[in-house]
Amino acid sequence: MKRFGVNNYTAIYEERFNQNLRRYTSLRQRIKRRIERILSNPYTNTEALGELVAS
């Protein structure tokens, strides 16, 4: 039974959609790498605030 006269769906994307898809996929990968670096050593590139107390 055909419903609403639709029998096959074909995905058609505009060129801009494809460009944005590539751009955001790349951005997602860069964010993931950055998060992994931060989680591995959260104190890299941070400023020490206050005085260091010797034990």
C-alpha positions in Angstrom: 0.0 0.0 0.0 1.4 3.3 -1.0 0.9 6.1 1.4 0.7 9.7 0.3 2.0 8.7 -3.1 5.6 8.2 -1.9 7.2 4.9 -2.9 11.0 5.6 -2.7 13.0 8.2 -0.7 16.1 9.6 -2.2 18.3 11.8 0.0 19.4 14.9 -1.9 21.8 17.2 -0.2 22.9 20.7 -1.2 26.6 21.4 -1.7 26.6 23.7 1.3 25.3 20.9 3.5 28.2 18.6 2.4 30.7 21.4 3.0 29.3 22.0 6.5 29.3 18.3 7.2 33.0 18.0 6.5 33.8 21.2 8.4 31.9 20.1 11.6 33.3 16.6 11.4 36.8 18.0 11.4 35.9 20.4 14.2 34.5 17.5 16.3 37.7 15.6 15.9 39.8 18.6 17.0 37.6 19.1 20.0 37.9 15.4 21.0 41.7 15.5 20.8 41.8 18.7 22.9 39.6 17.2 25.5 41.7 14.1 25.7 44.8 16.2 26.2 43.2 18.2 29.0 41.9 15.1 30.7 45.3 13.4 30.6 47.0 16.4 32.3 44.6 19.1 33.5 47.3 21.3 34.8 49.2 21.9 31.6 49.2 25.5 30.4 47.6 26.8 33.7 48.8 29.5 35.9 49.7 28.8 39.5 47.6 31.0 41.7 48.7 31.8 45.2 51.9 30.9 47.0 53.5 27.5 47.0 53.9 26.2 50.5 56.9 24.0 51.1 56.2 21.0 53.2 
